[in-house]
Amino acid sequence: GEQFLVNALAEAIGRQRMLYAGQPGNTKRTKLWDEFGYPNSLEFDRYYRAYERNAVAFAAVHKLLDSCWVDNPTIID
């Protein structure tokens, strides 16, 4: 189980390194995210699911939100 996953990851990274070095490798997938089945572009739904599921994503969003409007705005006419 675990050893298979580690070997698969090492092989995928090795293929990526060979591709970047200009050596022939897996030409079907040239990006690491393709190796693991991730999409090329992300839409709002995927970001929102990560925000709900992942504590780091949630914290990053709320760190920005909590620092907005900490002072009263100054209006310059």
C-alpha positions in Angstrom: 0.0 0.0 0.0 2.2 2.8 1.3 5.3 1.6 -0.5 3.5 1.4 -3.8 2.3 5.1 -3.4 5.8 6.2 -2.5 7.3 4.4 -5.6 4.6 5.8 -7.9 5.3 9.3 -6.7 9.1 8.9 -7.1 8.6 7.6 -10.6 6.3 10.5 -11.5 8.8 13.0 -10.2 11.6 11.2 -12.0 9.7 11.4 -15.3 9.2 15.1 -14.8 12.8 15.7 -14.1 13.8 13.8 -17.3 11.3 15.9 -19.3 12.7 19.1 -18.0 16.2 18.0 -18.7 15.3 17.3 -22.3 15.5 13.6 -22.1 12.7 11.5 -23.6 10.0 10.5 -21.1 6.3 10.3 -20.8 5.2 12.7 -23.6 1.5 12.0 -23.0 1.6 14.1 -19.8 4.1 16.9 -19.5 2.8 18.5 -16.3 2.9 16.9 -12.8 -0.7 17.9 -12.1 -1.7 15.8 -15.2 0.1 12.8 -13.7 -2.2 13.0 -10.6 -5.4 13.8 -12.5 -5.8 17.4 -11.6 -7.5 19.8 -14.1 -5.7 22.4 -16.1 -8.0 25.2 -14.9 -10.0 25.7 -11.7 -13.4 27.1 -11.4 -15.1 28.7 -8.4 -16.7 25.4 -7.2 -13.4 23.7 -6.7 -12.0 26.7 -4.8 -15.1 26.8 -2.6 -14.9 23.1 -1.8 -11.2 23.5 -0.9 -12.2 26.5 1.4 -14.8 24.4 3.1 -12.7 21.3 3.4 -9.2 22.6 4.1 -8.3 24.5 7.2 -5.3 26.3 5.6 -7.5 27.6 2.7 -10.1 28.7 5.2 -7.5 30.5 7.3 -6.0 32.2 4.3 -9.4 33.6 3.3 -10.3 34.7 6.8 -6.9 36.3 7.4 -7.6 38.6 4.5 -11.2 39.2 5.5 -10.2 40.0 9.1 -7.7 42.6 8.1 -10.1 44.5 5.8 -11.9 47.5 7.2 -10.0 47.5 10.5 -10.1 51.3 10.5 -12.9 53.6 9.5 -12.5 54.6 5.8 -11.4 58.1 5.0 -13.3 59.8 2.2 -11.4 62.3 0.2 -13.5 64.6 -1.9 
